[in-house]
Amino acid sequence: MARLADKWRQVELFRQDGESLENHVAEWLQKVHAEFSVFVSDEGIAEIRMLNGVEKPLVANHAREQSTPLSRRASKEIEEYLSGARKSFRLKTDLSALTPFMEKVLRKTEQIPYGETRNYGWVAKEIGNPKASRAVGQALHRNPIPLIIP
């Protein structure tokens, strides 16, 4: 409950400084645009770290941050996405370090069209586990490849 209250306080701060929430989101996207790292494995994109705030890998101990054709293409596609020029990604992803449940959740979420939303309950039903909406939320919270699979 405290987190929700903090978020409301943040929204109020945005309103008090005379700028819209959209301006602050755009500012945040500019920071992300400048600070993300792509980690690749032999199978595909395994992790994206944004804003350099993570000291250790989230899930992909087998992935590495290095310049490969795939990591360069991923960086280019992410840049295009953040600038508004791209609405989908054509990148091979590696979710092998995830639990089968998390992989199902991310694969289903990946199918949601750009600009559309679904709730956790919908995803839970679609993967055949209608009572797992909270677990779906946790899986998405731990998503190692945000932006590519939002």
Residue, then its C-alpha position, 0 to 999 in steps of 0.5 A: m500500500a505504501r508504494l501506491a501512496d508513493k506513486w500518487r505523491q509522485v504524480e502530485l509532484f509532477r502536477q505541482d511543478g507545472e509540467s505534465l506527467e507526459n513530459h516527465v515520462a518523455e524525460w525518463l524515456q530519454k534517459v533510458h534511450a541513453e542508458f541500456s545494455v543488451f546481453v546476448s546468449d548463443e540463443g538470442i537476447a537474454e536480458i536488457r538492463m536499463l539505466n545501469g541500475v542493476e549490478k548483477p544479471l537478473v536471470a541470464n548468467h549465461a549471457r554476456e554484454q558484448s558487441t555482436p551482430l545480434s546485440r547491435r541489431a537489438s540496440k538499433e531496434i530499441e533506439e528506433y522503438l524509443s524514438g517512435a519509429r518502430k512498433s515491434f521487434r524482430l529479435k530472437t530472444d532467449l528465455s531459457a533461464l526462466t521458469p516454464f511459467m515465466e516463459k509462458v507468461l512472456r510468450k503470451t504477453e509478446q503476442i499483445p499488439y502494439g498500443e493494446t493492453r491486457n490485464y493479468g487475469w486475461v494473461a492467466k486465462e490465456i496460458g491455462n491458469p486462470k487463478a494465477s493473475r498475481a503470479v502473472g504480475q510477478a513474472l512480468h515484474r521480473n521480465p529480463i527483456p523489457l521493451i522487447i516484451p513489455 
